[in-house]
C-alpha cells in the first residue's frame, strides 16, 4: 500500500534519468524493469514485494511519464495479492503515474560504461491524490541506445501521504495482524532503450 507509492516514486525517478543521451524518445524495457518495496508486519517479519507492470517514457525535451500497473503486485502469496488489489489498489484497476522533467544535459554526456548520480524530482499521482517525490538515482550507460537506472538509496513513502491507511487497516484485520508498518522502503530498477 504505502509500498506502492514508494515504488511509483522510485520508478519515476529512474525513468527520468535513463532517457538522456540522444534526440530520440526513450522507452522502458518492461521485462527488465521493476519496482520493489518492503514491509514489516508484527514488528519482526520483513518481506519484499514488487510490481512487474512498470513502463515509462522520456521525450526528447526531457518530459518523463512512468506508469505502474498496481494489479501487477506480487507478494508471493496469492490471497495477499488479491486483498491488496481489492482493498488498497481499487480492485486492481488503479495505476500510479509519476511525471516530471529531466535536464537531459548531464546524462547525455555520459560515456558508455560510465555511471553518474542524478537528483530527480517529480509528482506521483495515485488514487486521486498527488504527492511530491525526490530521489537520487544511479544511471549507468550500457550502450549508446541502452541505459540502466536504479535507486542510489531507498525511497521512503507513507500510507498516510497516499491516502491508503484504511486499506492497510483492512489488511491487518483480514490477516489478524497487530501491525503493518506505515512507511516502507522502495527500490527501482529500470532499463531504457531508444
TORPA-4810 file (N, C-alpha, C, O; in nm, 3 decimals):
<nodes>
NODE_1_0.084_-0.117_0.000_0.000_0.000_0.000_0.088_0.123_0.000_0.096_0.194_-0.100_X
NODE_2_0.152_0.147_0.111_0.249_0.253_0.108_0.363_0.210_0.019_0.435_0.291_-0.039_X
NODE_3_0.375_0.076_0.010_0.478_0.018_-0.073_0.461_0.067_-0.216_0.557_0.103_-0.283_X
NODE_4_0.338_0.067_-0.259_0.310_0.107_-0.396_0.357_0.249_-0.423_0.419_0.276_-0.525_X
NODE_5_0.328_0.337_-0.330_0.366_0.475_-0.351_0.516_0.487_-0.361_0.568_0.559_-0.445_X
NODE_6_0.584_0.417_-0.275_0.729_0.424_-0.278_0.781_0.373_-0.411_0.872_0.431_-0.470_X
NODE_7_0.723_0.266_-0.455_0.766_0.207_-0.580_0.743_0.302_-0.695_0.831_0.319_-0.779_X
NODE_8_0.629_0.362_-0.699_0.598_0.453_-0.807_0.697_0.567_-0.809_0.746_0.607_-0.915_X
NODE_9_0.726_0.617_-0.694_0.818_0.728_-0.681_0.953_0.690_-0.741_1.011_0.763_-0.822_X
NODE_10_1.001_0.577_-0.699_1.132_0.535_-0.743_1.134_0.510_-0.892_1.230_0.547_-0.960_X
NODE_11_1.032_0.451_-0.941_1.027_0.421_-1.083_1.033_0.548_-1.165_1.107_0.557_-1.263_X
NODE_12_0.957_0.643_-1.125_0.954_0.768_-1.200_1.090_0.832_-1.200_1.135_0.885_-1.302_X
NODE_13_1.155_0.828_-1.088_1.285_0.889_-1.079_1.383_0.819_-1.172_1.461_0.883_-1.242_X
NODE_14_1.378_0.690_-1.171_1.469_0.615_-1.256_1.445_0.644_-1.401_1.539_0.667_-1.478_X
NODE_15_1.322_0.643_-1.438_1.289_0.662_-1.578_1.342_0.795_-1.627_1.390_0.805_-1.739_X
NODE_16_1.332_0.896_-1.543_1.371_1.027_-1.589_1.520_1.035_-1.615_1.561_1.101_-1.711_X
NODE_17_1.601_0.971_-1.537_1.744_0.979_-1.558_1.789_0.892_-1.673_1.893_0.919_-1.733_X
NODE_18_1.716_0.792_-1.706_1.760_0.697_-1.805_1.747_0.746_-1.947_1.803_0.684_-2.037_X
NODE_19_1.678_0.853_-1.972_1.650_0.889_-2.109_1.743_0.992_-2.170_1.727_1.028_-2.287_X
NODE_20_1.838_1.037_-2.096_1.928_1.135_-2.153_2.020_1.069_-2.253_2.044_0.948_-2.245_X
NODE_21_2.071_1.144_-2.345_2.171_1.090_-2.434_2.126_1.075_-2.575_2.169_0.979_-2.640_X
NODE_22_2.044_1.160_-2.629_2.007_1.147_-2.767_1.891_1.237_-2.801_1.839_1.309_-2.716_X
NODE_23_1.853_1.231_-2.927_1.743_1.315_-2.972_1.617_1.234_-2.997_1.522_1.283_-3.056_X
NODE_24_1.617_1.111_-2.952_1.500_1.026_-2.970_1.432_1.005_-2.836_1.491_1.026_-2.730_X
NODE_25_1.307_0.963_-2.843_1.237_0.926_-2.722_1.292_0.794_-2.670_1.336_0.710_-2.748_X
NODE_26_1.290_0.777_-2.538_1.334_0.654_-2.475_1.213_0.583_-2.417_1.118_0.647_-2.372_X
NODE_27_1.217_0.449_-2.418_1.108_0.370_-2.362_1.167_0.261_-2.274_1.275_0.208_-2.303_X
NODE_28_1.097_0.227_-2.167_1.146_0.125_-2.075_1.132_-0.013_-2.135_1.043_-0.038_-2.217_X
NODE_29_1.221_-0.104_-2.094_1.214_-0.245_-2.131_1.139_-0.314_-2.019_1.195_-0.337_-1.912_X
NODE_30_1.013_-0.348_-2.042_0.927_-0.394_-1.934_0.978_-0.520_-1.866_0.970_-0.531_-1.743_X
NODE_31_1.032_-0.614_-1.942_1.078_-0.740_-1.884_1.198_-0.721_-1.792_1.230_-0.809_-1.712_X
NODE_32_1.266_-0.606_-1.803_1.386_-0.582_-1.724_1.367_-0.467_-1.624_1.464_-0.420_-1.565_X
NODE_33_1.242_-0.424_-1.608_1.214_-0.311_-1.520_1.119_-0.355_-1.409_1.024_-0.428_-1.433_X
NODE_34_1.146_-0.309_-1.288_1.065_-0.350_-1.174_1.077_-0.248_-1.062_1.177_-0.177_-1.050_X
NODE_35_0.972_-0.241_-0.981_0.974_-0.159_-0.861_0.949_-0.252_-0.743_0.852_-0.327_-0.743_X
NODE_36_1.037_-0.249_-0.644_1.025_-0.337_-0.527_1.000_-0.253_-0.402_1.045_-0.139_-0.393_X
NODE_37_0.928_-0.311_-0.305_0.903_-0.242_-0.180_0.904_-0.342_-0.065_0.873_-0.459_-0.083_X
NODE_38_0.939_-0.293_0.052_0.945_-0.379_0.169_0.834_-0.347_0.267_0.780_-0.237_0.268_X
NODE_39_0.800_-0.446_0.348_0.702_-0.424_0.455_0.746_-0.502_0.578_0.820_-0.601_0.570_X
NODE_40_0.698_-0.456_0.692_0.726_-0.526_0.818_0.593_-0.545_0.889_0.518_-0.450_0.912_X
NODE_41_0.563_-0.670_0.924_0.441_-0.699_0.998_0.478_-0.758_1.133_0.582_-0.823_1.148_X
NODE_42_0.392_-0.736_1.230_0.413_-0.786_1.367_0.546_-0.740_1.425_0.600_-0.805_1.515_X
NODE_43_0.599_-0.629_1.377_0.723_-0.567_1.425_0.850_-0.648_1.399_0.960_-0.597_1.423_X
NODE_44_0.838_-0.773_1.351_0.958_-0.856_1.339_0.970_-0.929_1.205_1.077_-0.984_1.176_X
NODE_45_0.866_-0.931_1.123_0.868_-1.009_0.998_0.879_-0.915_0.880_0.785_-0.843_0.848_X
NODE_46_0.995_-0.916_0.814_1.017_-0.831_0.697_0.996_-0.910_0.569_1.034_-1.027_0.560_X
NODE_47_0.934_-0.845_0.469_0.907_-0.910_0.341_0.935_-0.814_0.227_0.927_-0.692_0.243_X
NODE_48_0.967_-0.871_0.110_0.993_-0.791_-0.010_0.888_-0.826_-0.114_0.861_-0.943_-0.139_X
NODE_49_0.829_-0.723_-0.175_0.726_-0.740_-0.278_0.769_-0.657_-0.400_0.863_-0.578_-0.392_X
NODE_50_0.699_-0.675_-0.512_0.732_-0.593_-0.629_0.613_-0.578_-0.722_0.513_-0.649_-0.712_X
NODE_51_0.627_-0.482_-0.813_0.534_-0.462_-0.924_0.610_-0.496_-1.051_0.718_-0.443_-1.076_X
NODE_52_0.554_-0.585_-1.129_0.620_-0.622_-1.254_0.572_-0.537_-1.371_0.643_-0.524_-1.471_X
NODE_53_0.453_-0.479_-1.360_0.399_-0.397_-1.469_0.439_-0.253_-1.456_0.361_-0.169_-1.410_X
NODE_54_0.561_-0.223_-1.498_0.615_-0.087_-1.488_0.659_-0.043_-1.627_0.733_-0.115_-1.694_X
NODE_55_0.615_0.073_-1.670_0.656_0.123_-1.801_0.681_0.272_-1.793_0.623_0.341_-1.709_X
NODE_56_0.767_0.321_-1.882_0.798_0.463_-1.878_0.851_0.514_-2.010_0.902_0.437_-2.091_X
NODE_57_0.838_0.644_-2.032_0.893_0.709_-2.150_0.954_0.842_-2.109_0.912_0.906_-2.012_X
NODE_58_1.052_0.882_-2.186_1.111_1.015_-2.169_1.122_1.076_-2.308_1.178_1.016_-2.400_X
NODE_59_1.068_1.196_-2.321_1.070_1.261_-2.452_1.204_1.330_-2.476_1.286_1.344_-2.386_X
NODE_60_1.223_1.373_-2.600_1.344_1.444_-2.637_1.363_1.569_-2.552_1.476_1.609_-2.524_X
NODE_61_1.252_1.631_-2.511_1.258_1.753_-2.431_1.282_1.725_-2.283_1.302_1.818_-2.205_X
NODE_62_1.279_1.597_-2.242_1.302_1.562_-2.103_1.176_1.541_-2.022_1.182_1.530_-1.899_X
NODE_63_1.061_1.537_-2.088_0.936_1.511_-2.017_0.926_1.363_-1.983_0.938_1.277_-2.070_X
NODE_64_0.904_1.334_-1.856_0.903_1.197_-1.806_0.762_1.155_-1.764_0.691_1.231_-1.698_X
NODE_65_0.724_1.034_-1.803_0.600_0.974_-1.755_0.628_0.827_-1.725_0.671_0.754_-1.814_X
NODE_66_0.605_0.784_-1.601_0.623_0.645_-1.561_0.491_0.595_-1.502_0.431_0.660_-1.417_X
NODE_67_0.447_0.478_-1.549_0.321_0.421_-1.505_0.344_0.287_-1.439_0.419_0.204_-1.489_X
NODE_68_0.279_0.265_-1.324_0.287_0.137_-1.253_0.148_0.076_-1.250_0.053_0.136_-1.200_X
NODE_69_0.138_-0.044_-1.305_0.012_-0.120_-1.303_0.001_-0.187_-1.167_0.073_-0.283_-1.139_X
NODE_70_-0.088_-0.137_-1.082_-0.097_-0.189_-0.946_-0.150_-0.332_-0.941_-0.129_-0.403_-0.842_X
NODE_71_-0.218_-0.375_-1.048_-0.266_-0.513_-1.050_-0.152_-0.612_-1.071_-0.173_-0.733_-1.063_X
NODE_72_-0.031_-0.561_-1.099_0.085_-0.649_-1.118_0.160_-0.672_-0.987_0.273_-0.723_-0.990_X
NODE_73_0.101_-0.636_-0.873_0.168_-0.655_-0.744_0.192_-0.804_-0.720_0.105_-0.887_-0.745_X
NODE_74_0.311_-0.836_-0.671_0.347_-0.976_-0.641_0.407_-0.980_-0.501_0.517_-0.929_-0.477_X
NODE_75_0.333_-1.043_-0.410_0.379_-1.057_-0.272_0.418_-1.200_-0.239_0.457_-1.231_-0.126_X
NODE_76_0.408_-1.288_-0.339_0.439_-1.431_-0.326_0.335_-1.507_-0.245_0.358_-1.622_-0.207_X
NODE_77_0.220_-1.445_-0.218_0.106_-1.512_-0.154_-0.019_-1.467_-0.229_-0.055_-1.349_-0.225_X
NODE_78_-0.084_-1.560_-0.298_-0.197_-1.525_-0.385_-0.307_-1.449_-0.314_-0.354_-1.347_-0.365_X
NODE_79_-0.349_-1.495_-0.196_-0.459_-1.429_-0.126_-0.420_-1.287_-0.084_-0.504_-1.198_-0.082_X
NODE_80_-0.292_-1.267_-0.052_-0.247_-1.132_-0.015_-0.247_-1.042_-0.138_-0.284_-0.925_-0.129_X
NODE_81_-0.205_-1.096_-0.253_-0.212_-1.018_-0.378_-0.355_-0.970_-0.401_-0.379_-0.853_-0.430_X
NODE_82_-0.451_-1.063_-0.389_-0.592_-1.032_-0.412_-0.643_-0.927_-0.314_-0.714_-0.835_-0.352_X
NODE_83_-0.606_-0.941_-0.188_-0.652_-0.845_-0.087_-0.593_-0.707_-0.109_-0.661_-0.607_-0.091_X
NODE_84_-0.468_-0.702_-0.147_-0.406_-0.572_-0.173_-0.473_-0.504_-0.291_-0.500_-0.384_-0.288_X
NODE_85_-0.501_-0.581_-0.397_-0.568_-0.522_-0.512_-0.707_-0.471_-0.476_-0.747_-0.362_-0.516_X
NODE_86_-0.782_-0.552_-0.399_-0.919_-0.515_-0.365_-0.927_-0.398_-0.269_-1.005_-0.305_-0.290_X
NODE_87_-0.849_-0.401_-0.163_-0.866_-0.304_-0.055_-0.770_-0.185_-0.061_-0.798_-0.081_0.000_X
NODE_88_-0.660_-0.199_-0.132_-0.564_-0.090_-0.139_-0.556_-0.029_-0.278_-0.546_0.093_-0.293_X
NODE_89_-0.562_-0.114_-0.380_-0.540_-0.067_-0.517_-0.668_-0.064_-0.601_-0.662_-0.087_-0.722_X
NODE_90_-0.781_-0.036_-0.540_-0.907_-0.014_-0.610_-0.945_-0.130_-0.701_-0.971_-0.113_-0.820_X
NODE_91_-0.947_-0.249_-0.643_-0.985_-0.371_-0.715_-0.896_-0.398_-0.836_-0.941_-0.450_-0.938_X
NODE_92_-0.769_-0.361_-0.823_-0.672_-0.388_-0.929_-0.681_-0.296_-1.048_-0.610_-0.317_-1.147_X
NODE_93_-0.767_-0.193_-1.041_-0.784_-0.102_-1.154_-0.695_0.021_-1.142_-0.677_0.094_-1.240_X
NODE_94_-0.640_0.044_-1.027_-0.563_0.166_-1.005_-0.425_0.158_-1.069_-0.366_0.050_-1.081_X
NODE_95_-0.377_0.271_-1.109_-0.240_0.283_-1.156_-0.175_0.399_-1.082_-0.242_0.489_-1.031_X
NODE_96_-0.046_0.395_-1.078_0.029_0.507_-1.023_0.106_0.571_-1.138_0.164_0.500_-1.221_X
NODE_97_0.106_0.701_-1.144_0.173_0.771_-1.253_0.267_0.874_-1.195_0.228_0.960_-1.115_X
NODE_98_0.392_0.865_-1.235_0.492_0.962_-1.194_0.526_1.048_-1.315_0.557_0.996_-1.423_X
NODE_99_0.522_1.177_-1.296_0.556_1.268_-1.405_0.656_1.370_-1.355_0.657_1.406_-1.237_X
NODE_100_0.738_1.416_-1.445_0.838_1.515_-1.408_0.915_1.562_-1.529_0.881_1.530_-1.643_X
NODE_101_1.018_1.639_-1.503_1.101_1.694_-1.609_1.246_1.663_-1.578_1.289_1.670_-1.463_X
NODE_102_1.320_1.630_-1.680_1.460_1.594_-1.663_1.549_1.687_-1.744_1.522_1.715_-1.861_X
NODE_103_1.656_1.734_-1.680_1.759_1.811_-1.752_1.847_1.707_-1.820_1.924_1.638_-1.754_X
NODE_104_1.835_1.696_-1.952_1.900_1.588_-2.025_2.051_1.606_-2.041_2.120_1.509_-2.075_X
NODE_105_2.103_1.724_-2.018_2.243_1.750_-2.048_2.339_1.661_-1.971_2.435_1.610_-2.029_X
NODE_106_2.314_1.641_-1.841_2.408_1.565_-1.759_2.418_1.420_-1.802_2.528_1.365_-1.812_X
NODE_107_2.305_1.357_-1.827_2.308_1.217_-1.867_2.348_1.203_-2.012_2.408_1.102_-2.050_X
NODE_108_2.317_1.301_-2.092_2.351_1.298_-2.235_2.502_1.288_-2.254_2.549_1.229_-2.352_X
NODE_109_2.577_1.346_-2.162_2.723_1.346_-2.174_2.786_1.218_-2.121_2.908_1.203_-2.128_X
NODE_110_2.707_1.125_-2.067_2.758_1.003_-2.006_2.813_0.907_-2.112_2.742_0.870_-2.205_X
NODE_111_2.940_0.867_-2.096_3.002_0.774_-2.191_2.955_0.631_-2.164_2.914_0.598_-2.053_X
NODE_112_2.962_0.547_-2.266_2.927_0.405_-2.250_3.017_0.343_-2.143_3.139_0.359_-2.149_X
NODE_113_2.957_0.273_-2.047_3.031_0.211_-1.938_3.046_0.300_-1.815_3.090_0.253_-1.710_X
NODE_114_3.009_0.426_-1.828_3.022_0.519_-1.715_2.892_0.526_-1.636_2.786_0.487_-1.684_X
NODE_115_2.903_0.578_-1.513_2.786_0.597_-1.427_2.785_0.739_-1.373_2.888_0.806_-1.371_X
NODE_116_2.668_0.783_-1.329_2.657_0.914_-1.266_2.537_0.911_-1.171_2.446_0.830_-1.187_X
NODE_117_2.539_1.000_-1.075_2.425_1.016_-0.984_2.344_1.138_-1.028_2.399_1.244_-1.058_X
NODE_118_2.213_1.121_-1.032_2.125_1.227_-1.078_2.013_1.247_-0.976_1.949_1.151_-0.935_X
NODE_119_1.990_1.371_-0.936_1.877_1.403_-0.848_1.753_1.422_-0.934_1.756_1.493_-1.035_X
NODE_120_1.645_1.358_-0.894_1.521_1.364_-0.972_1.407_1.410_-0.882_1.393_1.364_-0.768_X
NODE_121_1.327_1.501_-0.933_1.207_1.548_-0.864_1.087_1.524_-0.954_1.096_1.539_-1.076_X
NODE_122_0.974_1.487_-0.894_0.856_1.463_-0.973_0.731_1.465_-0.888_0.735_1.495_-0.769_X
NODE_123_0.619_1.432_-0.953_0.490_1.425_-0.886_0.433_1.286_-0.906_0.427_1.236_-1.019_X
NODE_124_0.390_1.223_-0.798_0.328_1.091_-0.804_0.179_1.106_-0.787_0.132_1.160_-0.687_X
NODE_125_0.104_1.058_-0.887_-0.043_1.060_-0.880_-0.091_0.919_-0.849_-0.053_0.823_-0.916_X
NODE_126_-0.175_0.908_-0.745_-0.226_0.777_-0.703_-0.362_0.795_-0.638_-0.377_0.871_-0.542_X
NODE_127_-0.461_0.724_-0.691_-0.595_0.723_-0.631_-0.651_0.863_-0.607_-0.712_0.889_-0.504_X
NODE_128_-0.629_0.953_-0.702_-0.683_1.087_-0.691_-0.601_1.184_-0.610_-0.637_1.301_-0.598_X
NODE_129_-0.490_1.137_-0.552_-0.403_1.224_-0.474_-0.271_1.243_-0.548_-0.230_1.159_-0.628_X
NODE_130_-0.205_1.354_-0.519_-0.072_1.379_-0.574_0.024_1.411_-0.461_-0.012_1.481_-0.366_X
NODE_131_0.146_1.360_-0.473_0.248_1.389_-0.374_0.380_1.414_-0.445_0.411_1.349_-0.545_X
NODE_132_0.458_1.507_-0.392_0.590_1.536_-0.449_0.688_1.428_-0.406_0.684_1.380_-0.292_X
NODE_133_0.777_1.390_-0.498_0.878_1.289_-0.466_1.015_1.337_-0.512_1.029_1.408_-0.611_X
NODE_134_1.115_1.294_-0.437_1.254_1.325_-0.472_1.337_1.200_-0.451_1.311_1.122_-0.359_X
NODE_135_1.438_1.180_-0.537_1.525_1.064_-0.520_1.659_1.089_-0.589_1.669_1.168_-0.683_X
NODE_136_1.760_1.019_-0.540_1.890_1.019_-0.607_1.899_0.887_-0.682_1.884_0.780_-0.623_X
NODE_137_1.925_0.895_-0.813_1.929_0.776_-0.897_2.069_0.755_-0.953_2.140_0.849_-0.987_X
NODE_138_2.107_0.627_-0.962_2.232_0.589_-1.027_2.199_0.555_-1.172_2.114_0.470_-1.198_X
NODE_139_2.266_0.621_-1.265_2.245_0.596_-1.408_2.372_0.534_-1.464_2.482_0.586_-1.446_X
NODE_140_2.356_0.421_-1.534_2.469_0.353_-1.598_2.441_0.344_-1.748_2.337_0.293_-1.790_X
NODE_141_2.533_0.394_-1.828_2.518_0.388_-1.975_2.568_0.252_-2.022_2.689_0.228_-2.025_X
NODE_142_2.476_0.163_-2.058_2.513_0.028_-2.100_2.562_0.024_-2.245_2.651_-0.053_-2.279_X
NODE_143_2.503_0.108_-2.328_2.543_0.122_-2.469_2.490_0.256_-2.516_2.429_0.329_-2.438_X
NODE_144_2.511_0.289_-2.642_2.461_0.417_-2.694_2.310_0.426_-2.684_2.254_0.534_-2.665_X
NODE_145_2.243_0.310_-2.696_2.097_0.308_-2.701_2.032_0.239_-2.581_1.914_0.205_-2.586_X
NODE_146_2.107_0.218_-2.473_2.054_0.142_-2.359_2.110_0.198_-2.228_2.231_0.219_-2.216_X
NODE_147_2.021_0.222_-2.130_2.060_0.282_-2.003_1.992_0.207_-1.889_1.875_0.173_-1.898_X
NODE_148_2.067_0.183_-1.781_2.013_0.126_-1.658_1.999_0.240_-1.557_2.092_0.318_-1.537_X
NODE_149_1.881_0.248_-1.495_1.858_0.349_-1.391_1.806_0.277_-1.267_1.711_0.200_-1.275_X
NODE_150_1.870_0.303_-1.154_1.829_0.239_-1.030_1.842_0.336_-0.914_1.917_0.434_-0.921_X
NODE_151_1.769_0.311_-0.809_1.777_0.399_-0.693_1.915_0.388_-0.628_1.968_0.278_-0.613_X
NODE_152_1.972_0.502_-0.592_2.100_0.503_-0.521_2.078_0.474_-0.374_2.164_0.413_-0.309_X
NODE_153_1.966_0.516_-0.322_1.926_0.491_-0.184_1.779_0.450_-0.186_1.714_0.460_-0.290_X
NODE_154_1.727_0.405_-0.074_1.585_0.374_-0.068_1.502_0.502_-0.076_1.546_0.608_-0.032_X
NODE_155_1.385_0.489_-0.132_1.285_0.596_-0.129_1.184_0.556_-0.023_1.134_0.443_-0.025_X
NODE_156_1.154_0.644_0.069_1.061_0.613_0.177_0.931_0.690_0.157_0.931_0.812_0.139_X
NODE_157_0.818_0.616_0.159_0.687_0.678_0.146_0.594_0.627_0.256_0.617_0.522_0.315_X
NODE_158_0.489_0.704_0.281_0.395_0.666_0.387_0.256_0.641_0.332_0.216_0.700_0.232_X
NODE_159_0.183_0.551_0.398_0.045_0.521_0.358_-0.045_0.643_0.379_-0.142_0.661_0.306_X
NODE_160_-0.012_0.725_0.477_-0.094_0.845_0.501_-0.084_0.941_0.384_-0.185_0.997_0.340_X
NODE_161_0.039_0.962_0.333_0.058_1.051_0.219_-0.018_1.002_0.096_-0.062_1.082_0.013_X
NODE_162_-0.033_0.870_0.085_-0.102_0.812_-0.030_-0.252_0.798_-0.009_-0.325_0.764_-0.102_X
NODE_163_-0.296_0.823_0.112_-0.438_0.812_0.140_-0.490_0.668_0.144_-0.606_0.643_0.111_X
NODE_164_-0.404_0.573_0.185_-0.444_0.432_0.184_-0.439_0.368_0.322_-0.434_0.245_0.334_X
NODE_165_-0.440_0.450_0.427_-0.438_0.393_0.562_-0.555_0.298_0.587_-0.538_0.195_0.651_X
NODE_166_-0.674_0.333_0.537_-0.791_0.247_0.558_-0.770_0.110_0.494_-0.812_0.008_0.549_X
NODE_167_-0.707_0.107_0.378_-0.679_-0.020_0.312_-0.581_-0.105_0.390_-0.596_-0.227_0.398_X
NODE_168_-0.481_-0.041_0.448_-0.385_-0.113_0.531_-0.453_-0.166_0.657_-0.427_-0.278_0.701_X
NODE_169_-0.540_-0.084_0.715_-0.616_-0.130_0.832_-0.696_-0.255_0.798_-0.702_-0.349_0.878_X
NODE_170_-0.758_-0.257_0.679_-0.838_-0.373_0.638_-0.751_-0.496_0.621_-0.791_-0.606_0.658_X
NODE_171_-0.633_-0.479_0.565_-0.540_-0.593_0.550_-0.502_-0.648_0.687_-0.496_-0.770_0.705_X
NODE_172_-0.476_-0.560_0.782_-0.443_-0.606_0.918_-0.559_-0.685_0.977_-0.538_-0.790_1.039_X
NODE_173_-0.680_-0.636_0.958_-0.798_-0.704_1.010_-0.814_-0.843_0.947_-0.837_-0.941_1.018_X
NODE_174_-0.804_-0.851_0.815_-0.824_-0.978_0.745_-0.718_-1.081_0.780_-0.747_-1.201_0.785_X
NODE_175_-0.595_-1.035_0.805_-0.485_-1.127_0.836_-0.462_-1.143_0.986_-0.370_-1.212_1.028_X
NODE_176_-0.548_-1.078_1.067_-0.535_-1.083_1.213_-0.394_-1.043_1.258_-0.332_-1.111_1.339_X
NODE_177_-0.347_-0.932_1.205_-0.213_-0.883_1.237_-0.222_-0.767_1.336_-0.312_-0.684_1.327_X
NODE_178_-0.129_-0.761_1.432_-0.127_-0.650_1.526_-0.074_-0.520_1.464_-0.096_-0.412_1.518_X
NODE_179_-0.003_-0.532_1.352_0.050_-0.411_1.291_0.118_-0.437_1.158_0.173_-0.545_1.135_X
NODE_180_0.114_-0.338_1.070_0.189_-0.334_0.944_0.250_-0.195_0.938_0.182_-0.095_0.962_X
NODE_181_0.377_-0.187_0.907_0.444_-0.057_0.903_0.374_0.037_0.807_0.321_-0.005_0.704_X
NODE_182_0.374_0.165_0.841_0.307_0.267_0.760_0.405_0.348_0.676_0.366_0.442_0.606_X
NODE_183_0.532_0.313_0.683_0.634_0.371_0.596_0.717_0.255_0.543_0.749_0.163_0.617_X
NODE_184_0.751_0.260_0.415_0.820_0.147_0.356_0.933_0.191_0.264_0.924_0.296_0.200_X
NODE_185_1.040_0.111_0.256_1.148_0.140_0.162_1.111_0.089_0.022_1.049_-0.016_0.007_X
NODE_186_1.149_0.166_-0.078_1.120_0.127_-0.217_1.249_0.138_-0.298_1.328_0.231_-0.280_X
NODE_187_1.267_0.041_-0.387_1.379_0.047_-0.480_1.325_0.034_-0.621_1.221_-0.028_-0.643_X
NODE_188_1.397_0.092_-0.715_1.354_0.091_-0.855_1.469_0.044_-0.944_1.584_0.083_-0.926_X
NODE_189_1.433_-0.042_-1.040_1.532_-0.085_-1.141_1.465_-0.072_-1.277_1.366_-0.140_-1.306_X
NODE_190_1.519_0.016_-1.362_1.461_0.039_-1.494_1.570_0.031_-1.600_1.680_0.083_-1.583_X
NODE_191_1.537_-0.035_-1.710_1.624_-0.035_-1.827_1.548_0.037_-1.938_1.432_0.006_-1.966_X
NODE_192_1.615_0.134_-2.001_1.553_0.211_-2.109_1.632_0.194_-2.239_1.755_0.182_-2.240_X
NODE_193_1.558_0.195_-2.348_1.619_0.188_-2.481_1.558_0.294_-2.571_1.446_0.340_-2.550_X
NODE_194_1.635_0.333_-2.670_1.579_0.426_-2.772_1.590_0.364_-2.910_1.549_0.426_-3.008_X
</nodes>
